[in-house]
Amino acid sequence: MVTPPPCFLTIAECDVLADESHAIAHQLQEHSNDVTARVYEGATQDERACRLSSGLDSSRP
C-alpha cells in the first residue's frame, strides 16, 4: 500500500466552505492521513484578502 503525502489545508475563517474544509480534514485523518489544517482568522475566501491579512502581499511596497 502506498502512503499518501502529507496534506496541508489552509482554511479562511470567513469562507462559506470552511465547514466543508474542516470535514475534509477530519475524513482524511480518519483514514490515517497526515493532515495539518490551519485556520486564518479574519480571512475571507478572496485570495488577495488572505495575502493582505497574513502579510504575504508582494504587490505592496
Backbone as numpy.savetxt, mean C-alpha at the origin, in Angstrom:
# Nx Ny Nz CAx CAy CAz Cx Cy Cz
7.29 -26.96 -4.58 6.45 -25.78 -4.58 7.34 -24.53 -4.58
7.00 -23.59 -5.41 7.76 -22.36 -5.54 7.29 -21.36 -4.47
8.24 -20.76 -3.77 7.92 -19.74 -2.77 7.71 -18.41 -3.48
6.56 -17.76 -3.25 6.33 -16.47 -3.90 7.23 -15.40 -3.30
7.51 -14.36 -4.08 8.33 -13.26 -3.54 7.54 -12.49 -2.49
8.23 -11.74 -1.63 7.54 -10.92 -0.64 6.64 -9.89 -1.32
5.60 -9.51 -0.63 4.64 -8.54 -1.16 4.63 -7.31 -0.27
4.71 -6.13 -0.89 4.62 -4.87 -0.16 3.44 -4.09 -0.72
2.46 -3.82 0.13 1.28 -3.07 -0.29 1.31 -1.67 0.32
1.13 -0.67 -0.51 0.98 0.69 -0.01 -0.50 1.02 -0.07
-1.04 1.46 1.06 -2.47 1.71 1.16 -2.69 3.16 1.57
-3.39 3.90 0.72 -3.73 5.28 1.05 -4.91 5.27 2.01
-4.79 5.98 3.11 -5.84 5.98 4.13 -7.18 6.42 3.54
-7.18 7.37 2.64 -8.41 7.93 2.09 -8.79 7.33 0.74
-8.29 6.16 0.44 -8.62 5.47 -0.82 -9.93 4.72 -0.64
-10.83 4.85 -1.61 -12.11 4.14 -1.52 -11.92 2.63 -1.53
-10.77 2.15 -1.97 -10.49 0.71 -2.01 -9.56 0.26 -0.89
-9.38 1.07 0.14 -8.47 0.72 1.23 -8.90 -0.58 1.92
-10.20 -0.75 2.13 -10.67 -1.98 2.79 -10.32 -3.21 1.96
-10.44 -3.10 0.65 -10.09 -4.21 -0.23 -8.60 -4.51 -0.17
-7.78 -3.48 -0.07 -6.33 -3.67 0.04 -5.97 -4.40 1.32
-6.63 -4.05 2.42 -6.41 -4.75 3.69 -6.85 -6.22 3.57
-7.96 -6.46 2.87 -8.45 -7.83 2.69 -7.46 -8.65 1.86
-6.89 -8.05 0.84 -5.89 -8.74 0.01 -4.68 -9.11 0.86
-4.22 -8.17 1.67 -3.07 -8.45 2.55 -3.38 -9.61 3.48
-4.58 -9.61 4.05 -4.98 -10.67 4.97 -5.03 -12.03 4.25
-5.60 -12.05 3.06 -5.69 -13.30 2.29 -4.31 -13.83 1.94
-3.41 -12.95 1.55 -2.05 -13.39 1.23 -1.37 -13.96 2.46
-1.55 -13.31 3.61 -0.93 -13.80 4.84 -1.51 -15.15 5.25
-2.81 -15.35 5.03 -3.43 -16.64 5.35 -2.83 -17.78 4.54
-2.30 -17.44 3.37 -1.69 -18.45 2.50 -0.16 -18.46 2.63
0.31 -18.00 3.78 1.74 -18.05 4.15 2.65 -17.20 3.26
2.12 -16.14 2.71 2.95 -15.22 1.95 3.54 -14.18 2.90
4.74 -13.73 2.58 5.39 -12.67 3.35 4.83 -11.33 2.87
4.01 -10.68 3.71 3.31 -9.46 3.31 3.60 -8.33 4.29
3.91 -7.17 3.73 4.01 -5.94 4.49 2.99 -4.98 3.90
2.08 -4.49 4.72 1.08 -3.52 4.27 1.30 -2.23 5.05
1.54 -1.16 4.33 1.79 0.13 4.98 0.67 1.10 4.62
0.05 1.67 5.63 -1.01 2.65 5.43 -0.40 4.04 5.55
-0.62 4.86 4.55 -0.14 6.24 4.56 -1.29 7.13 5.02
-1.22 7.55 6.29 -2.29 8.35 6.89 -2.46 9.68 6.17
-3.71 10.00 5.89 -4.04 11.25 5.23 -3.88 11.22 3.72
-3.28 10.16 3.19 -3.07 10.07 1.75 -4.36 9.67 1.04
-4.49 10.14 -0.18 -5.63 9.76 -1.02 -5.13 8.81 -2.10
-6.05 8.35 -2.95 -5.64 7.46 -4.03 -4.92 8.22 -5.15
-4.93 9.54 -5.09 -4.26 10.35 -6.09 -2.75 10.25 -5.90
-2.04 9.83 -6.94 -0.60 9.59 -6.84 0.17 10.83 -6.40
-0.14 11.98 -6.98 0.59 13.20 -6.64 0.37 13.56 -5.17
-0.86 13.41 -4.69 -1.14 13.72 -3.28 -0.35 12.79 -2.37
-0.21 11.54 -2.77 0.57 10.59 -1.96 2.03 10.99 -1.92
2.59 11.39 -3.07 3.99 11.79 -3.11 4.23 13.05 -2.29
3.29 13.99 -2.36 3.44 15.23 -1.60 3.39 14.97 -0.10
2.47 14.10 0.32 2.34 13.84 1.75 3.52 13.08 2.31
4.24 12.33 1.46 5.37 11.56 1.94 6.71 12.27 1.69
6.66 13.45 1.06 7.88 14.19 0.79 8.66 13.64 -0.39
8.02 12.84 -1.23 8.73 12.22 -2.36 8.46 12.89 -3.69
7.86 14.07 -3.67 7.54 14.74 -4.93 8.80 15.37 -5.51
9.32 14.76 -6.56 10.57 15.24 -7.17 10.36 16.47 -8.04
9.12 16.85 -8.31 8.89 18.01 -9.16 9.00 19.32 -8.39
9.06 19.22 -7.08 9.21 20.44 -6.27 10.68 20.77 -6.08
11.00 22.07 -6.03 12.42 22.46 -5.85 12.95 22.07 -4.50
